[in-house]
Amino acid sequence: MLLRRILTYIRDTQKKEEIFVNNNSRYIAVDVETSGLSVQRGGRVIEIGAVVLQGGVIVAEFGSQIDTGASISYGAFLVHGISEGMLSGQAAPEHVWSSFLKFAGDAPLVAHNAPFDSGFIRHELVLLGCELPNQWHCTVRLARQKLPQLPNHKLDTVYRYLFGGLPKSVQRHRALDDARLAARIWARLTENY
């Protein structure tokens, strides 16, 4: 029992050490909107937003809707409001993902609920015979560690706690706006908070 506690403490300590970063580094905050709620059920990325965070400041942005030809589930539509008609004639997956890979380079990636976004992005890249070896960081995990007092760690909740409210121009559950919010959360939580 004591050995299990010691090993758990060591593992938890190692996890916490991973979150201390150099804020002058370059990070890419990413968000995706999808046609369904899981890759296993045929969900595809239909919108991607990404921002370059350098020294705690957003210095570049990338965003695109993607015409995958996939049907959008009603549940996903209720989340983001993107319809199949909105995607008709938008960029093809191979064009968007090629551009995204150039935009991201080898920078570490940041997402709010990174397992969701990274799973969908990796799936899309596998379909094209590509891969994304970049390291991922999760702002949900970081917020749980640094802000355990919050009632939940949803993007809205964490952002409002840190900044007092959402910017008026933000359109929630749209990829580029959510990437911007995640970037600001990452920058704030990796300061000496």
Buried (B, 14 or more C-beta within 10 A) or exposed (E): EEEEEEEEEEEEEEEEEEBEBEBEEBBBBBBBBBBBEEBEEEBBBBBBBBBBBBEBEBEEBBBBBBBBEBEBBEEBEEEBEBEBEBBEEBBEBBEBBEBBBEBBEEBBBBBBBBEBBBBBBBBBBEEEEBEBEBEBBBBBBBBBBBBEEBEEBBBBBBBEBBEEEBEEEBEBBBBBBBBBBBBBBBBBBBEEE
